Amino acid sequence: MNPNIKNFEKRLKIKIKNKSLLIQALTHKSANHEINNERLEFLGDRVIGLVLSNKLFDIYPKETEGVLDKRFAKLVNRKTCASLAWSIGIKDFIIMGDTKKKIIRKDEKILSDACEAIIGAIFVDRGYNYVKELVLRLWKQDINKSHITILDPKTKLQEHSLKMYKKLPVYRLLSSKGPKHNPIFKISVIIDGSKQFIGFGNSKQQAQQDSANRLLKSININ
C-alpha cells in the first residue's frame, strides 16, 4: 500500500516532482526485494555527510580536523538519523512487508535508512541546494548542540584521575616498531589502583589516546 505522499510532503514541508522516487525511498526491502530504498539510502548518507561537514567547517573555523570529526560523528550516525525520523513521523509512511506490521522506536536501522533514503531521493529530484536547506532545517537543533565541548580520551582520563586521586595518569612507551614513515607505537597507561592498559598508534599521541580510551571504557566512562 502506497503512503499518502501529499501528507508526507506536508509533514516535511517539501515538494517533490517525481513521486515514485519518494515512494521508493519509503519502501523497505521486506516489501520489495528489487525496488526499495537501499540505493537511495547509500546516496542520502553521502549527501547528509557533505551538507553537515560543510556546515561544521564554516561554523568552526578554528577547530582541528580531529575535533570536527568528533562533532560530525555526533551529527551523522544511525541513532541521530533514527531519532530525527521518529520525531517527524516517518514511521507512519514506511512501506514494510507482511512480516512486520508496526515500526517501533527501537527499529533504528529501518528508521535511519528511510531517513537517509528520503534525503537521497530529494537530492535526485530537486538538486543539492534544495536538499541542503532541508538537511540544515531538520538537523538544526543537533547543529546548535554541536558547540558542546568534546574532550578527547587523554584529557578526559586526566580530569578523572585528578578528581579521584589528585594524580596524573602515568604513560609509558613500551615499544616503537616499523619504518620511520609509518611507525607503530605501543604505550601503556595506569591511574592510581588500575591495571595497565595498552594502546597503539602511528604517533605517540595516538597511542596515548588509544590507551586512555581503553582504560576509560573499563571504568564505564564514555
KACORCOR-V542614 format. One line per field, one symbol per residue. phi: phi as a letter, one per 30 degrees, with the letter a starting at -180 (. if undefined). A space follows every 50 residues. Layout:
phi=???
//
This chain:
phi=.ddddddddddchbbcdcdddddddccdddcadccbcddddeddeddedd dddddddddbdcddeddedddddddcaedddddddddcidedcdccdddb cbccedddddddddeddddddddddcjdddddddddddcedddddddedc cdedddddddddddbhbddccbdcabbjdddadbccbcbbbeicddccbb adbddddddddddddeddchcc
//
